[in-house]
Amino acid sequence: LNTVIRELVCGLDYMYGVKKILGIEGGYKGFYSRNTIPLTPKSVNHIHKRGGTVLGTSRGGYVTSKIVDSIQDRGINQVYIIGGDGTQKGASVIYEEVRRRGLKTIVVGIPKTIDNDIPVIDKSFGFDTAVEEAQRAINAAHVEAESAENGIGLVKLMGRDSGFIAMYATLANRDVDCCLIPESPFYLEGPGGLYEFIEQRLRDNGHMVIVIAEGAGEHLEERDASGNKLFKDVGLWMSHSIKEYFAQPNRMPITLKYIDPTYMIRAVPSNASDNVYCALLAQSAIHGAMAGYTGFTVGLVNGRHCYIPFYRITQSQNKVVITDRMWARLLSSTNQPSFMNPPKDAIEAATKASTDQENHIEEIKHGKIRPLE
C-alpha cells in the first residue's frame, strides 16, 4: 500500500505537475469523519520501506452520499481508491453516485489483496510478498517436525475463499507434504482420507508438514447443537482433530507444532517484485485518469496493463481451478492424494452426520428441544 501511495503522489507531481494531493485517513469513513493529510513527494519519500499503510484502513460501514458530498465540497478532481474486492465494489458505487450527480470527478481503483482473489487480473500486488514471507513459517514448521519423532508441522495461511497463497507457498517451498485449500474438498476418515495419508507419510519419512488455507475444510468443521462452529479457526480445528485421532489406542504417538503467521505475512514491506509492480500500477492509473478515463480498475491481464470497468471485477472472485495445471503441479510436488473420491461409506457417514445435524437444528428452531447452554 505504501509503495502505491508513494508512486501516486510522485507520479502526479513529477509527470503532471499536480501540487495539491490529499490522503484520506482511515478508509472510506475518512472522507467525512477525519481530516485529510497533505501528501508531497518529500513526505512520502521513504514510506515504501515500511509495511502497512500510512493512511490507515477500515472495513465497511461507510455512507456513499457522505463520501460524494465530501468529494464535491472539497472540489476533488480525481479519486484513487486502493483495496480488495469489497473496496472495489465501494469504488464502483461511489463512481455511480458521482456520475448520477453529474460531477466531473474521475474515480480510479487499484486492486489490493494478498489473497489474489480479484478476478480478471493476472495477480494483485502484495501476493508475491505474502508467498515469500510464508516461506519463513513453513521452514520453521519443517525444522520443528524434523526434530521430533513423528513430528507434524501445521501452518495456517491466509485464504478464506481462495487458496492461492497456500498453493504457491507450497510450490515454492518444496518441504510441504500436504496442502489443503478451500477449492479442493477433502475428507478425514477412511481409506484415502487425510488421517491415513498422515500415518503413511509419518511411517515413510518420520515427519511431515501440512499447509492449510484459512477457508479449507469448512464442510468438515464440527458444530454445536445450535449449528455454531466449535472451532472458528480452521488451523486450531485441524490441530485438535489430528491430535484427537492419534490419541486413540494403538495409534502412533505424534508431536504436532501449529504455526499461524497470518498477520506476519502481510505486515512486512513489499519485496522487489511487488515494489516494481506497484509502481507500474500507480503510473498506469495516473495516465488513465489524465487521459479522461473513469470508473475503472488497473491491472495486468495476460501480461498487459489494462483499464478494467468496475463492474467486470466485482462480479465474482478469482479461485484456484483444481482441474488446472497449477494444482496438478502441486499434487506432483507434494505427492498427496487429490482427496476427490472418498469411499462410499465415508460419503454415507458424512451425509448422515450432516442430516442428523440439520434435523437437530430444526428441532431447536421449532422448540422441540433446547440447545445446550
Short mmCIF file of the C-alpha atoms (twelve columns), coordinates in Angstrom:
data_MODEL
# 
_entry.id   MODEL 
# 
loop_
_atom_site.group_PDB 
_atom_site.id 
_atom_site.type_symbol 
_atom_site.label_atom_id 
_atom_site.label_alt_id 
_atom_site.label_comp_id 
_atom_site.label_asym_id 
_atom_site.label_seq_id 
_atom_site.Cartn_x 
_atom_site.Cartn_y 
_atom_site.Cartn_z 
_atom_site.pdbx_PDB_model_num 
ATOM 1   C CA . LEU A 1   0.000   0.000   0.000   1 
ATOM 2   C CA . ASN A 2   2.701   2.492   0.947   1 
ATOM 3   C CA . THR A 3   4.553   1.887   -2.309  1 
ATOM 4   C CA . VAL A 4   1.413   2.607   -4.350  1 
ATOM 5   C CA . ILE A 5   0.708   5.748   -2.307  1 
ATOM 6   C CA . ARG A 6   4.270   6.953   -2.861  1 
ATOM 7   C CA . GLU A 7   4.164   6.311   -6.608  1 
ATOM 8   C CA . LEU A 8   0.774   8.008   -6.998  1 
ATOM 9   C CA . VAL A 9   1.991   11.136  -5.228  1 
ATOM 10  C CA . CYS A 10  5.337   11.278  -7.029  1 
ATOM 11  C CA . GLY A 11  3.807   10.418  -10.407 1 
ATOM 12  C CA . LEU A 12  1.095   13.075  -10.180 1 
ATOM 13  C CA . ASP A 13  3.626   15.702  -9.117  1 
ATOM 14  C CA . TYR A 14  6.578   14.835  -11.349 1 
ATOM 15  C CA . MET A 15  4.745   13.839  -14.522 1 
ATOM 16  C CA . TYR A 16  1.707   16.139  -14.446 1 
ATOM 17  C CA . GLY A 17  2.616   18.966  -12.079 1 
ATOM 18  C CA . VAL A 18  -0.174  18.253  -9.574  1 
ATOM 19  C CA . LYS A 19  0.713   20.089  -6.362  1 
ATOM 20  C CA . LYS A 20  -2.361  19.557  -4.195  1 
ATOM 21  C CA . ILE A 21  -2.705  15.894  -3.267  1 
ATOM 22  C CA . LEU A 22  -4.728  14.781  -0.233  1 
ATOM 23  C CA . GLY A 23  -4.558  11.475  1.599   1 
ATOM 24  C CA . ILE A 24  -7.795  10.183  3.134   1 
ATOM 25  C CA . GLU A 25  -7.144  8.717   6.580   1 
ATOM 26  C CA . GLY A 26  -8.883  5.555   7.817   1 
ATOM 27  C CA . GLY A 27  -10.504 4.237   4.649   1 
ATOM 28  C CA . TYR A 28  -13.892 5.328   3.314   1 
ATOM 29  C CA . LYS A 29  -15.054 6.812   6.619   1 
ATOM 30  C CA . GLY A 30  -12.128 9.203   6.473   1 
ATOM 31  C CA . PHE A 31  -13.827 11.178  3.704   1 
ATOM 32  C CA . TYR A 32  -16.267 12.649  6.220   1 
ATOM 33  C CA . SER A 33  -15.066 11.726  9.719   1 
ATOM 34  C CA . ARG A 34  -11.385 12.722  9.686   1 
ATOM 35  C CA . ASN A 35  -9.118  15.431  8.377   1 
ATOM 36  C CA . THR A 36  -7.222  14.852  5.169   1 
ATOM 37  C CA . ILE A 37  -3.427  14.600  5.091   1 
ATOM 38  C CA . PRO A 38  -1.488  16.732  2.579   1 
ATOM 39  C CA . LEU A 39  0.846   14.477  0.626   1 
ATOM 40  C CA . THR A 40  4.003   15.610  -1.148  1 
ATOM 41  C CA . PRO A 41  6.884   13.731  -2.769  1 
ATOM 42  C CA . LYS A 42  9.012   14.705  0.231   1 
ATOM 43  C CA . SER A 43  6.524   13.438  2.845   1 
ATOM 44  C CA . VAL A 44  6.111   10.049  1.139   1 
ATOM 45  C CA . ASN A 45  9.710   9.611   0.021   1 
ATOM 46  C CA . HIS A 46  10.576  6.735   2.378   1 
ATOM 47  C CA . ILE A 47  7.201   5.175   3.193   1 
ATOM 48  C CA . HIS A 48  7.728   2.284   0.764   1 
ATOM 49  C CA . LYS A 49  10.245  0.854   3.227   1 
ATOM 50  C CA . ARG A 50  7.517   0.323   5.829   1 
ATOM 51  C CA . GLY A 51  4.803   -2.311  5.997   1 
ATOM 52  C CA . GLY A 52  1.131   -1.446  6.367   1 
ATOM 53  C CA . THR A 53  -0.201  1.927   5.252   1 
ATOM 54  C CA . VAL A 54  0.461   5.470   6.444   1 
ATOM 55  C CA . LEU A 55  -3.188  6.342   5.738   1 
ATOM 56  C CA . GLY A 56  -4.752  3.567   7.802   1 
ATOM 57  C CA . THR A 57  -7.626  1.285   6.832   1 
ATOM 58  C CA . SER A 58  -11.186 0.403   7.830   1 
ATOM 59  C CA . ARG A 59  -13.790 -2.202  6.968   1 
ATOM 60  C CA . GLY A 60  -17.324 -1.396  5.783   1 
ATOM 61  C CA . GLY A 61  -19.775 0.943   7.465   1 
ATOM 62  C CA . TYR A 62  -19.428 3.898   5.090   1 
ATOM 63  C CA . VAL A 63  -22.162 6.177   3.732   1 
ATOM 64  C CA . THR A 64  -21.804 6.731   -0.024  1 
ATOM 65  C CA . SER A 65  -23.720 10.012  -0.091  1 
ATOM 66  C CA . LYS A 66  -21.455 11.492  2.595   1 
ATOM 67  C CA . ILE A 67  -18.350 10.386  0.710   1 
ATOM 68  C CA . VAL A 68  -19.513 12.039  -2.502  1 
ATOM 69  C CA . ASP A 69  -20.605 15.130  -0.552  1 
ATOM 70  C CA . SER A 70  -17.046 15.373  0.762   1 
ATOM 71  C CA . ILE A 71  -15.594 14.909  -2.724  1 
ATOM 72  C CA . GLN A 72  -17.913 17.626  -4.038  1 
ATOM 73  C CA . ASP A 73  -17.308 20.074  -1.167  1 
ATOM 74  C CA . ARG A 74  -13.523 19.722  -1.376  1 
ATOM 75  C CA . GLY A 75  -13.510 20.141  -5.152  1 
ATOM 76  C CA . ILE A 76  -11.635 16.889  -5.698  1 
ATOM 77  C CA . ASN A 77  -10.967 16.158  -9.389  1 
ATOM 78  C CA . GLN A 78  -9.533  12.650  -9.147  1 
ATOM 79  C CA . VAL A 79  -10.034 9.894   -6.569  1 
ATOM 80  C CA . TYR A 80  -7.678  6.910   -6.394  1 
ATOM 81  C CA . ILE A 81  -9.066  4.042   -4.317  1 
ATOM 82  C CA . ILE A 82  -6.772  1.205   -3.239  1 
ATOM 83  C CA . GLY A 83  -8.242  -2.015  -1.845  1 
ATOM 84  C CA . GLY A 84  -9.614  -5.514  -2.271  1 
ATOM 85  C CA . ASP A 85  -12.855 -6.769  -3.763  1 
ATOM 86  C CA . GLY A 86  -15.023 -5.074  -1.130  1 
ATOM 87  C CA . THR A 87  -13.205 -1.788  -1.611  1 
ATOM 88  C CA . GLN A 88  -13.537 -2.044  -5.394  1 
ATOM 89  C CA . LYS A 89  -17.282 -2.624  -5.020  1 
ATOM 90  C CA . GLY A 90  -17.383 0.516   -2.898  1 
ATOM 91  C CA . ALA A 91  -15.429 2.392   -5.559  1 
ATOM 92  C CA . SER A 92  -17.976 1.275   -8.141  1 
ATOM 93  C CA . VAL A 93  -20.841 2.608   -6.006  1 
ATOM 94  C CA . ILE A 94  -19.026 5.910   -5.473  1 
ATOM 95  C CA . TYR A 95  -18.405 6.193   -9.215  1 
ATOM 96  C CA . GLU A 96  -22.100 5.644   -9.954  1 
ATOM 97  C CA . GLU A 97  -23.108 8.300   -7.414  1 
ATOM 98  C CA . VAL A 98  -20.569 10.756  -8.845  1 
ATOM 99  C CA . ARG A 99  -21.946 10.036  -12.297 1 
ATOM 100 C CA . ARG A 100 -25.555 10.436  -11.115 1 
ATOM 101 C CA . ARG A 101 -24.774 13.876  -9.721  1 
ATOM 102 C CA . GLY A 102 -23.046 14.897  -12.924 1 
ATOM 103 C CA . LEU A 103 -19.732 15.651  -11.217 1 
ATOM 104 C CA . LYS A 104 -16.552 15.858  -13.263 1 
ATOM 105 C CA . THR A 105 -14.617 13.711  -10.802 1 
ATOM 106 C CA . ILE A 106 -12.603 10.762  -12.061 1 
ATOM 107 C CA . VAL A 107 -12.733 7.597   -9.934  1 
ATOM 108 C CA . VAL A 108 -9.952  5.034   -10.338 1 
ATOM 109 C CA . GLY A 109 -9.403  1.756   -8.498  1 
ATOM 110 C CA . ILE A 110 -6.132  -0.019  -7.762  1 
ATOM 111 C CA . PRO A 111 -6.753  -3.639  -6.689  1 
ATOM 112 C CA . LYS A 112 -5.044  -4.778  -3.500  1 
ATOM 113 C CA . THR A 113 -5.370  -8.173  -1.828  1 
ATOM 114 C CA . ILE A 114 -2.679  -10.618 -0.839  1 
ATOM 115 C CA . ASP A 115 -5.219  -13.428 -1.335  1 
ATOM 116 C CA . ASN A 116 -5.041  -12.824 -5.105  1 
ATOM 117 C CA . ASP A 117 -8.812  -13.372 -5.317  1 
ATOM 118 C CA . ILE A 118 -9.697  -10.448 -7.603  1 
ATOM 119 C CA . PRO A 119 -10.859 -11.790 -10.989 1 
ATOM 120 C CA . VAL A 120 -9.671  -10.878 -14.495 1 
ATOM 121 C CA . ILE A 121 -6.225  -9.569  -13.490 1 
ATOM 122 C CA . ASP A 122 -3.148  -11.805 -13.542 1 
ATOM 123 C CA . LYS A 123 -2.329  -11.086 -9.897  1 
ATOM 124 C CA . SER A 124 -2.764  -8.422  -7.239  1 
ATOM 125 C CA . PHE A 125 0.105   -6.594  -5.591  1 
ATOM 126 C CA . GLY A 126 1.208   -7.937  -2.218  1 
ATOM 127 C CA . PHE A 127 0.689   -11.539 -3.290  1 
ATOM 128 C CA . ASP A 128 4.335   -12.205 -4.162  1 
ATOM 129 C CA . THR A 129 5.482   -10.691 -0.866  1 
ATOM 130 C CA . ALA A 130 2.994   -12.801 1.097   1 
ATOM 131 C CA . VAL A 131 4.134   -16.006 -0.603  1 
ATOM 132 C CA . GLU A 132 7.768   -15.130 0.056   1 
ATOM 133 C CA . GLU A 133 7.142   -14.306 3.728   1 
ATOM 134 C CA . ALA A 134 5.129   -17.521 4.190   1 
ATOM 135 C CA . GLN A 135 8.329   -19.447 3.490   1 
ATOM 136 C CA . ARG A 136 9.681   -18.470 6.899   1 
ATOM 137 C CA . ALA A 137 6.729   -20.062 8.683   1 
ATOM 138 C CA . ILE A 138 6.885   -23.214 6.560   1 
ATOM 139 C CA . ASN A 139 10.637  -23.525 7.095   1 
ATOM 140 C CA . ALA A 140 10.132  -23.211 10.856  1 
ATOM 141 C CA . ALA A 141 7.413   -25.873 10.765  1 
ATOM 142 C CA . HIS A 142 9.716   -28.181 8.811   1 
ATOM 143 C CA . VAL A 143 12.565  -27.750 11.318  1 
ATOM 144 C CA . GLU A 144 10.218  -28.466 14.235  1 
ATOM 145 C CA . ALA A 145 8.682   -31.500 12.538  1 
ATOM 146 C CA . GLU A 146 12.046  -32.923 11.529  1 
ATOM 147 C CA . SER A 147 13.375  -32.559 15.074  1 
ATOM 148 C CA . ALA A 148 10.667  -34.688 16.709  1 
ATOM 149 C CA . GLU A 149 9.648   -38.315 16.421  1 
ATOM 150 C CA . ASN A 150 6.596   -38.483 14.170  1 
ATOM 151 C CA . GLY A 151 6.683   -34.708 14.052  1 
ATOM 152 C CA . ILE A 152 3.968   -32.772 12.247  1 
ATOM 153 C CA . GLY A 153 4.332   -29.097 11.352  1 
ATOM 154 C CA . LEU A 154 0.963   -27.450 10.662  1 
ATOM 155 C CA . VAL A 155 0.908   -23.966 9.102   1 
ATOM 156 C CA . LYS A 156 -2.234  -21.909 8.524   1 
ATOM 157 C CA . LEU A 157 -2.061  -19.284 5.786   1 
ATOM 158 C CA . MET A 158 -4.496  -16.636 4.579   1 
ATOM 159 C CA . GLY A 159 -7.116  -17.580 2.016   1 
ATOM 160 C CA . ARG A 160 -10.721 -17.553 3.192   1 
ATOM 161 C CA . ASP A 161 -12.207 -18.259 -0.239  1 
ATOM 162 C CA . SER A 162 -9.153  -18.713 -2.460  1 
ATOM 163 C CA . GLY A 163 -6.119  -20.882 -1.784  1 
ATOM 164 C CA . PHE A 164 -3.521  -19.118 -3.921  1 
ATOM 165 C CA . ILE A 165 -1.138  -18.203 -1.097  1 
ATOM 166 C CA . ALA A 166 -1.154  -21.755 0.278   1 
ATOM 167 C CA . MET A 167 -0.702  -23.271 -3.182  1 
ATOM 168 C CA . TYR A 168 2.144   -21.012 -4.320  1 
ATOM 169 C CA . ALA A 169 3.891   -21.102 -0.934  1 
ATOM 170 C CA . THR A 170 3.780   -24.901 -1.072  1 
ATOM 171 C CA . LEU A 171 5.185   -24.999 -4.593  1 
ATOM 172 C CA . ALA A 172 7.909   -22.504 -3.722  1 
ATOM 173 C CA . ASN A 173 8.984   -24.296 -0.545  1 
ATOM 174 C CA . ARG A 174 9.038   -27.980 -1.555  1 
ATOM 175 C CA . ASP A 175 9.171   -29.189 2.057   1 
ATOM 176 C CA . VAL A 176 5.371   -29.405 2.276   1 
ATOM 177 C CA . ASP A 177 3.763   -32.849 2.249   1 
ATOM 178 C CA . CYS A 178 0.124   -31.771 2.055   1 
ATOM 179 C CA . CYS A 179 -1.637  -28.557 1.017   1 
ATOM 180 C CA . LEU A 180 -5.324  -28.036 1.838   1 
ATOM 181 C CA . ILE A 181 -7.305  -25.208 0.209   1 
ATOM 182 C CA . PRO A 182 -10.980 -24.119 0.080   1 
ATOM 183 C CA . GLU A 183 -11.414 -25.108 -3.575  1 
ATOM 184 C CA . SER A 184 -10.392 -28.738 -3.027  1 
ATOM 185 C CA . PRO A 185 -12.664 -30.652 -0.620  1 
ATOM 186 C CA . PHE A 186 -11.057 -33.357 1.467   1 
ATOM 187 C CA . TYR A 187 -12.188 -35.940 3.991   1 
ATOM 188 C CA . LEU A 188 -10.541 -37.166 7.161   1 
ATOM 189 C CA . GLU A 189 -11.647 -40.721 7.873   1 
ATOM 190 C CA . GLY A 190 -11.436 -43.941 5.889   1 
ATOM 191 C CA . PRO A 191 -9.250  -45.262 3.084   1 
ATOM 192 C CA . GLY A 192 -7.633  -42.453 1.119   1 
ATOM 193 C CA . GLY A 193 -8.541  -39.879 3.767   1 
ATOM 194 C CA . LEU A 194 -6.245  -37.308 5.340   1 
ATOM 195 C CA . TYR A 195 -5.611  -39.319 8.505   1 
ATOM 196 C CA . GLU A 196 -4.485  -42.346 6.514   1 
ATOM 197 C CA . PHE A 197 -2.198  -40.169 4.392   1 
ATOM 198 C CA . ILE A 198 -0.629  -38.615 7.501   1 
ATOM 199 C CA . GLU A 199 0.005   -42.054 9.011   1 
ATOM 200 C CA . GLN A 200 1.620   -43.331 5.838   1 
ATOM 201 C CA . ARG A 201 3.808   -40.256 5.403   1 
ATOM 202 C CA . LEU A 202 4.986   -40.473 9.024   1 
ATOM 203 C CA . ARG A 203 5.854   -44.150 8.574   1 
ATOM 204 C CA . ASP A 204 7.800   -43.359 5.403   1 
ATOM 205 C CA . ASN A 205 9.601   -40.169 6.466   1 
ATOM 206 C CA . GLY A 206 9.169   -39.843 10.227  1 
ATOM 207 C CA . HIS A 207 7.847   -36.289 9.884   1 
ATOM 208 C CA . MET A 208 5.648   -34.124 7.655   1 
ATOM 209 C CA . VAL A 209 4.488   -30.555 7.011   1 
ATOM 210 C CA . ILE A 210 0.876   -29.571 6.307   1 
ATOM 211 C CA . VAL A 211 -0.169  -26.172 4.934   1 
ATOM 212 C CA . ILE A 212 -3.832  -25.247 5.279   1 
ATOM 213 C CA . ALA A 213 -5.614  -22.151 3.958   1 
ATOM 214 C CA . GLU A 214 -7.954  -20.466 6.444   1 
ATOM 215 C CA . GLY A 215 -11.054 -21.335 4.396   1 
ATOM 216 C CA . ALA A 216 -10.240 -25.017 3.843   1 
ATOM 217 C CA . GLY A 217 -12.354 -27.781 5.323   1 
ATOM 218 C CA . GLU A 218 -15.393 -25.687 6.186   1 
ATOM 219 C CA . HIS A 219 -17.592 -28.587 5.091   1 
ATOM 220 C CA . LEU A 220 -15.990 -30.739 7.803   1 
ATOM 221 C CA . GLU A 221 -15.901 -28.445 10.812  1 
ATOM 222 C CA . GLU A 222 -17.845 -29.662 13.822  1 
ATOM 223 C CA . ARG A 223 -20.807 -27.641 15.060  1 
ATOM 224 C CA . ASP A 224 -22.670 -27.469 18.335  1 
ATOM 225 C CA . ALA A 225 -26.363 -28.172 18.824  1 
ATOM 226 C CA . SER A 226 -27.234 -24.649 17.703  1 
ATOM 227 C CA . GLY A 227 -25.307 -25.019 14.456  1 
ATOM 228 C CA . ASN A 228 -22.394 -22.809 15.500  1 
ATOM 229 C CA . LYS A 229 -18.829 -23.790 14.645  1 
ATOM 230 C CA . LEU A 230 -16.980 -25.307 17.585  1 
ATOM 231 C CA . PHE A 231 -13.678 -24.088 16.155  1 
ATOM 232 C CA . LYS A 232 -13.853 -20.829 14.232  1 
ATOM 233 C CA . ASP A 233 -10.136 -21.103 13.444  1 
ATOM 234 C CA . VAL A 234 -9.568  -23.892 10.910  1 
ATOM 235 C CA . GLY A 235 -5.936  -24.227 11.968  1 
ATOM 236 C CA . LEU A 236 -6.852  -24.860 15.600  1 
ATOM 237 C CA . TRP A 237 -9.631  -27.187 14.500  1 
ATOM 238 C CA . MET A 238 -7.282  -29.209 12.295  1 
ATOM 239 C CA . SER A 239 -4.640  -29.331 15.026  1 
ATOM 240 C CA . HIS A 240 -7.230  -30.571 17.526  1 
ATOM 241 C CA . SER A 241 -8.649  -33.147 15.091  1 
ATOM 242 C CA . ILE A 242 -5.249  -34.654 14.238  1 
ATOM 243 C CA . LYS A 243 -4.191  -34.828 17.894  1 
ATOM 244 C CA . GLU A 244 -7.508  -36.416 18.854  1 
ATOM 245 C CA . TYR A 245 -7.210  -39.043 16.125  1 
ATOM 246 C CA . PHE A 246 -3.675  -40.075 17.056  1 
ATOM 247 C CA . ALA A 247 -4.517  -40.112 20.774  1 
ATOM 248 C CA . GLN A 248 -6.706  -43.173 20.175  1 
ATOM 249 C CA . PRO A 249 -5.438  -46.568 21.391  1 
ATOM 250 C CA . ASN A 250 -2.949  -48.340 19.106  1 
ATOM 251 C CA . ARG A 251 -2.185  -45.150 17.142  1 
ATOM 252 C CA . MET A 252 1.379   -43.915 16.793  1 
ATOM 253 C CA . PRO A 253 2.387   -41.074 19.136  1 
ATOM 254 C CA . ILE A 254 2.872   -37.742 17.381  1 
ATOM 255 C CA . THR A 255 4.290   -34.313 18.145  1 
ATOM 256 C CA . LEU A 256 2.355   -31.544 16.407  1 
ATOM 257 C CA . LYS A 257 3.514   -27.929 16.198  1 
ATOM 258 C CA . TYR A 258 0.990   -25.370 14.963  1 
ATOM 259 C CA . ILE A 259 2.160   -22.080 13.425  1 
ATOM 260 C CA . ASP A 260 -0.165  -19.209 12.466  1 
ATOM 261 C CA . PRO A 261 1.733   -16.430 10.625  1 
ATOM 262 C CA . THR A 262 -1.492  -14.841 9.316   1 
ATOM 263 C CA . TYR A 263 -0.669  -11.204 10.031  1 
ATOM 264 C CA . MET A 264 3.102   -11.602 9.807   1 
ATOM 265 C CA . ILE A 265 2.931   -12.274 6.081   1 
ATOM 266 C CA . ARG A 266 1.008   -9.094  5.288   1 
ATOM 267 C CA . ALA A 267 2.678   -6.686  7.723   1 
ATOM 268 C CA . VAL A 268 6.075   -6.649  6.016   1 
ATOM 269 C CA . PRO A 269 7.409   -4.187  3.426   1 
ATOM 270 C CA . SER A 270 6.835   -5.297  -0.156  1 
ATOM 271 C CA . ASN A 271 9.571   -7.273  -1.883  1 
ATOM 272 C CA . ALA A 272 11.390  -6.188  -5.056  1 
ATOM 273 C CA . SER A 273 8.870   -7.794  -7.407  1 
ATOM 274 C CA . ASP A 274 5.880   -6.152  -5.717  1 
ATOM 275 C CA . ASN A 275 7.670   -2.801  -5.489  1 
ATOM 276 C CA . VAL A 276 8.118   -2.728  -9.255  1 
ATOM 277 C CA . TYR A 277 4.541   -3.926  -9.833  1 
ATOM 278 C CA . CYS A 278 3.125   -1.238  -7.512  1 
ATOM 279 C CA . ALA A 279 4.974   1.472   -9.421  1 
ATOM 280 C CA . LEU A 280 3.605   0.213   -12.740 1 
ATOM 281 C CA . LEU A 281 0.031   0.055   -11.402 1 
ATOM 282 C CA . ALA A 282 0.188   3.545   -9.898  1 
ATOM 283 C CA . GLN A 283 1.587   5.119   -13.051 1 
ATOM 284 C CA . SER A 284 -0.909  3.257   -15.213 1 
ATOM 285 C CA . ALA A 285 -3.748  4.586   -13.033 1 
ATOM 286 C CA . ILE A 286 -2.440  8.150   -13.313 1 
ATOM 287 C CA . HIS A 287 -2.090  8.033   -17.104 1 
ATOM 288 C CA . GLY A 288 -5.607  6.604   -17.450 1 
ATOM 289 C CA . ALA A 289 -7.118  9.303   -15.248 1 
ATOM 290 C CA . MET A 290 -5.239  12.083  -17.023 1 
ATOM 291 C CA . ALA A 291 -6.447  10.711  -20.361 1 
ATOM 292 C CA . GLY A 292 -10.016 11.231  -19.142 1 
ATOM 293 C CA . TYR A 293 -10.991 7.647   -18.320 1 
ATOM 294 C CA . THR A 294 -13.047 6.968   -15.184 1 
ATOM 295 C CA . GLY A 295 -14.875 4.108   -13.463 1 
ATOM 296 C CA . PHE A 296 -12.057 1.640   -13.992 1 
ATOM 297 C CA . THR A 297 -9.522  -0.503  -12.152 1 
ATOM 298 C CA . VAL A 298 -5.961  -1.001  -13.379 1 
ATOM 299 C CA . GLY A 299 -4.269  -4.373  -13.636 1 
ATOM 300 C CA . LEU A 300 -2.217  -6.805  -15.645 1 
ATOM 301 C CA . VAL A 301 -4.291  -9.001  -17.960 1 
ATOM 302 C CA . ASN A 302 -2.307  -11.613 -19.863 1 
ATOM 303 C CA . GLY A 303 0.823   -9.596  -19.185 1 
ATOM 304 C CA . ARG A 304 -0.557  -6.290  -20.485 1 
ATOM 305 C CA . HIS A 305 -1.633  -3.277  -18.439 1 
ATOM 306 C CA . CYS A 306 -5.355  -2.727  -18.886 1 
ATOM 307 C CA . TYR A 307 -8.172  -0.472  -17.724 1 
ATOM 308 C CA . ILE A 308 -10.980 -2.710  -16.474 1 
ATOM 309 C CA . PRO A 309 -14.535 -1.446  -15.797 1 
ATOM 310 C CA . PHE A 310 -15.510 -1.724  -12.129 1 
ATOM 311 C CA . TYR A 311 -18.449 -3.993  -12.854 1 
ATOM 312 C CA . ARG A 312 -16.176 -6.526  -14.529 1 
ATOM 313 C CA . ILE A 313 -14.016 -7.181  -11.468 1 
ATOM 314 C CA . THR A 314 -16.765 -7.064  -8.841  1 
ATOM 315 C CA . GLN A 315 -18.935 -9.832  -10.290 1 
ATOM 316 C CA . SER A 316 -17.012 -12.818 -8.920  1 
ATOM 317 C CA . GLN A 317 -13.879 -13.987 -7.126  1 
ATOM 318 C CA . ASN A 318 -10.710 -15.477 -8.505  1 
ATOM 319 C CA . LYS A 319 -10.293 -19.054 -7.305  1 
ATOM 320 C CA . VAL A 320 -7.850  -21.910 -7.742  1 
ATOM 321 C CA . VAL A 321 -9.089  -24.220 -10.503 1 
ATOM 322 C CA . ILE A 322 -8.260  -27.693 -9.222  1 
ATOM 323 C CA . THR A 323 -8.629  -29.202 -12.696 1 
ATOM 324 C CA . ASP A 324 -5.968  -26.823 -13.995 1 
ATOM 325 C CA . ARG A 325 -2.246  -27.463 -14.456 1 
ATOM 326 C CA . MET A 326 -1.024  -25.487 -11.449 1 
ATOM 327 C CA . TRP A 327 -2.931  -27.638 -8.957  1 
ATOM 328 C CA . ALA A 328 -1.740  -30.739 -10.807 1 
ATOM 329 C CA . ARG A 329 1.822   -29.451 -10.402 1 
ATOM 330 C CA . LEU A 330 1.272   -29.082 -6.684  1 
ATOM 331 C CA . LEU A 331 -0.061  -32.639 -6.371  1 
ATOM 332 C CA . SER A 332 3.010   -33.822 -8.233  1 
ATOM 333 C CA . SER A 333 5.300   -31.837 -5.921  1 
ATOM 334 C CA . THR A 334 3.755   -32.995 -2.629  1 
ATOM 335 C CA . ASN A 335 2.696   -36.446 -3.856  1 
ATOM 336 C CA . GLN A 336 -0.512  -36.040 -1.874  1 
ATOM 337 C CA . PRO A 337 -3.777  -37.652 -2.979  1 
ATOM 338 C CA . SER A 338 -6.426  -35.441 -4.532  1 
ATOM 339 C CA . PHE A 339 -8.962  -36.463 -1.831  1 
ATOM 340 C CA . MET A 340 -11.575 -36.194 -4.578  1 
ATOM 341 C CA . ASN A 341 -13.040 -39.698 -4.343  1 
ATOM 342 C CA . PRO A 342 -13.932 -40.606 -0.769  1 
ATOM 343 C CA . PRO A 343 -15.092 -44.191 -0.167  1 
ATOM 344 C CA . LYS A 344 -18.816 -44.839 -0.237  1 
ATOM 345 C CA . ASP A 345 -19.064 -45.490 3.497   1 
ATOM 346 C CA . ALA A 346 -17.311 -42.178 4.232   1 
ATOM 347 C CA . ILE A 347 -19.789 -40.342 1.999   1 
ATOM 348 C CA . GLU A 348 -22.726 -42.076 3.688   1 
ATOM 349 C CA . ALA A 349 -21.360 -41.318 7.150   1 
ATOM 350 C CA . ALA A 350 -20.788 -37.657 6.284   1 
ATOM 351 C CA . THR A 351 -24.252 -37.373 4.717   1 
ATOM 352 C CA . LYS A 352 -25.886 -38.994 7.745   1 
ATOM 353 C CA . ALA A 353 -23.995 -36.735 10.154  1 
ATOM 354 C CA . SER A 354 -24.996 -33.664 8.157   1 
ATOM 355 C CA . THR A 355 -28.654 -34.772 8.013   1 
ATOM 356 C CA . ASP A 356 -28.727 -35.545 11.739  1 
ATOM 357 C CA . GLN A 357 -27.244 -32.144 12.484  1 
ATOM 358 C CA . GLU A 358 -29.780 -30.349 10.252  1 
ATOM 359 C CA . ASN A 359 -32.657 -32.254 11.871  1 
ATOM 360 C CA . HIS A 360 -31.287 -31.377 15.298  1 
ATOM 361 C CA . ILE A 361 -31.104 -27.695 14.407  1 
ATOM 362 C CA . GLU A 362 -34.670 -27.774 13.016  1 
ATOM 363 C CA . GLU A 363 -35.901 -29.322 16.272  1 
ATOM 364 C CA . ILE A 364 -34.244 -26.498 18.194  1 
ATOM 365 C CA . LYS A 365 -35.841 -23.877 15.928  1 
ATOM 366 C CA . HIS A 366 -39.300 -25.360 16.445  1 
ATOM 367 C CA . GLY A 367 -38.850 -25.602 20.205  1 
ATOM 368 C CA . LYS A 368 -38.888 -29.394 20.371  1 
ATOM 369 C CA . ILE A 369 -35.570 -29.425 22.220  1 
ATOM 370 C CA . ARG A 370 -33.416 -26.774 23.832  1 
ATOM 371 C CA . PRO A 371 -29.824 -26.104 22.756  1 
ATOM 372 C CA . LEU A 372 -27.013 -26.886 25.157  1 
ATOM 373 C CA . GLU A 373 -26.088 -23.895 27.304  1 
# 
